[in-house]
Each structure stands twice: as C-alpha cells, then as structure tokens.
Amino acid sequence: MRFKLLPEPPKSLDLVADAQRAVPLVPGSEDDCCARLMRRVDFRSRDVARTWLTFLRALELASETSSGFVRESTEPTPEHLRAAFRERVYGAREVLASLDSDEPKSVDDVFADFEERVPVWETHRAAGDWRDVWRERVERILGWAVLLDLAAERDGGYVRVE
C-alpha cells in the first residue's frame, strides 16, 4: 500500500523520531493518538497530527490495528526512512525518477512529469484546484527527498543524489 498524505518536511529527521515516540505502545484511537502528537510534539492542529500519523504508517513506524494505532519498534534510521519513503509514499518513486536527468529540474518541471500519474478520481474530487494540490504534494515529496538525502537542491532546481 502507498500513502498519499505527507506533512511538510521538518528542518531535521529528529522530528520523525519524536513523532514516533509520541504514538502509544498500547493501541489508541485516532483521536487519542492525534491528541498525544499535538501534546508531545507540539503539532498546531489535529489535521497536522493526523497527517503525521498517516505518514508514520507509511514509514512503517506506526500501524493501525483493530484496536487502534500503535507504535512500531522499527528504528527510524536514515536507511529505513529512505527505503520506506521510496516504496510506501505515493509519488516518491515517480518524482525521484523524474530527477534522472543531467540538468536540475524545477518543481514545475517535476510536476509536469508527474501530472499524468494523478489518479483521475483526485482530479474530480479537488475539481478546479487539483493541480495546485498535487503540485504542493510534489513539492513536499521533493522536500522530503532532500531531507532524506535522495535528492539535492542545485541551481534553482532538484537533482537526484543516489
């Protein structure tokens, strides 16, 4: 399964470990987990906390059970985060593949390469502003790729590192 929601990239990967530690070891409801994330990691809203909870699931650092959400014992090492990001975040592989060129690419260039991969139902759901929504997602993917050392910013654009 690949997850679409991803938060804005933080300044450091330390926030990923802090967010994972905020998820309970004993399963809790989504509301309880979001409240814990807001309290312990100081997320500004429930929506931000919910996005992080989903993202932690994508990174295999939390999971949803029949009893609620629970923290996984997986260590958030850079290697693990890079692998889970590539495999489990919707669009990550495609965005990284778009960077396989000799020249840096702007966010708009990468979005143009990615645009045909936006699910049709998403274009109907977001109607008039779906391009803005998905361009922002591509920009966030690029931000996370830089933070995870999968890409780098160079000459006003992005290049693949690995």
C-alpha positions in Angstrom: 0.0 0.0 0.0 1.2 3.5 -0.8 0.1 6.5 1.2 -0.6 10.0 -0.2 -0.6 12.2 2.8 2.7 13.6 3.9 3.5 16.5 6.1 5.7 19.4 5.3 9.3 18.4 5.7 10.8 19.4 9.0 14.2 21.0 9.5 15.6 17.7 10.8 14.8 14.0 10.8 14.7 14.2 14.6 11.1 15.2 14.4 10.3 11.8 12.8 11.7 10.0 15.8 9.9 12.4 18.2 6.6 11.8 16.5 7.1 8.1 16.5 7.8 8.1 20.3 4.5 10.0 20.7 2.5 7.2 19.3 1.3 4.9 22.1 2.7 1.4 22.6 -0.8 0.3 23.7 -3.3 0.8 20.8 -5.2 4.1 20.9 -8.0 5.7 18.8 -7.1 8.1 16.1 -8.4 11.0 18.3 -6.2 9.8 21.2 -3.1 9.5 19.0 -3.6 12.8 17.4 -4.1 14.5 20.9 -0.8 12.8 22.0 1.0 14.0 19.0 -0.3 17.5 19.5 0.7 17.5 23.2 4.1 15.8 22.9 5.4 17.1 19.6 3.5 20.4 19.6 1.7 20.0 16.3 -0.5 23.0 15.8 -3.7 21.2 14.8 -5.5 17.8 14.7 -5.2 17.8 10.8 -1.4 18.2 11.1 -1.2 15.4 13.7 -3.4 13.1 11.6 -1.2 13.7 8.6 1.8 12.8 10.6 0.1 9.7 12.0 -0.6 8.6 8.4 2.9 9.4 7.4 4.3 7.4 10.3 2.3 4.4 9.0 3.8 5.0 5.5 7.2 4.9 7.1 6.3 1.7 9.0 6.9 3.5 12.3 3.3 3.1 13.4 0.4 0.8 12.4 -3.3 0.6 12.6 -4.7 -2.4 14.3 -8.3 -3.4 15.0 -7.8 -1.8 18.5 -6.3 1.4 17.2 -3.0 2.9 16.3 0.2 1.7 17.9 3.9 2.5 17.7 6.2 0.0 15.8 9.5 -0.9 17.2 11.3 -0.1 13.9 14.1 2.3 14.4 13.8 5.4 12.2 17.3 5.1 10.8 18.0 7.2 7.6 18.3 3.9 5.6 15.0 2.7 6.8 13.3 6.0 6.2 14.7 6.3 2.7 13.5 2.8 1.7 10.0 3.2 3.2 9.7 6.6 1.7 10.5 5.4 -1.8 8.3 2.3 -1.5 5.3 3.5 0.5 4.7 7.2 -0.3 2.6 7.7 -3.3 4.6 9.5 -6.0 8.0 9.3 -4.3 9.4 6.8 -6.9 8.0 8.7 -9.8 9.3 12.0 -8.5 12.7 10.6 -7.9 12.7 9.0 -11.4 11.9 12.4 -12.9 15.1 13.7 -11.4 17.1 11.2 -13.5 18.4 13.8 -15.9 21.6 15.8 -16.5 20.1 19.1 -15.5 18.3 20.3 -12.3 14.6 20.3 -12.5 12.2 22.9 -11.0 9.1 21.9 -9.0 7.0 22.8 -12.1 9.1 20.6 -14.3 8.8 17.6 -11.9 5.1 18.2 -11.6 4.7 18.3 -15.4 6.4 14.9 -15.5 4.2 13.6 -12.6 0.8 15.1 -13.6 -0.4 12.1 -15.7 0.1 9.9 -12.6 -2.5 11.9 -10.5 -5.4 9.5 -10.1 -8.4 10.5 -12.2 -10.8 10.5 -9.2 -8.5 13.0 -7.5 -8.9 15.4 -10.4 -12.6 15.3 -9.9 -12.5 15.5 -6.1 -10.4 18.6 -6.0 -12.0 19.9 -9.2 -10.7 23.3 -10.1 -7.6 23.4 -7.8 -6.4 19.8 -8.2 -3.2 20.9 -10.0 -2.4 23.2 -7.0 -3.0 20.4 -4.5 -0.8 17.9 -6.4 1.9 20.4 -7.2 2.2 21.1 -3.5 2.4 17.3 -2.9 5.2 17.0 -5.4 7.0 19.9 -3.7 6.7 18.2 -0.4 8.0 14.9 -1.9 11.0 16.9 -3.2 11.5 18.4 0.3 11.4 15.1 2.0 13.7 13.6 -0.7 16.3 16.4 0.1 15.9 15.8 3.8 16.4 12.0 3.3 19.5 12.6 1.0 17.7 11.1 -2.0 17.9 14.5 -3.8 19.6 17.8 -3.6 18.8 21.4 -4.5 21.1 22.7 -7.1 21.0 25.8 -9.4 17.4 26.6 -8.6 16.2 23.0 -9.1 16.5 19.5 -7.9 18.8 16.6 -8.8 18.8 13.0 -7.7 21.6 12.1 -5.3 21.7 8.3 -5.2 
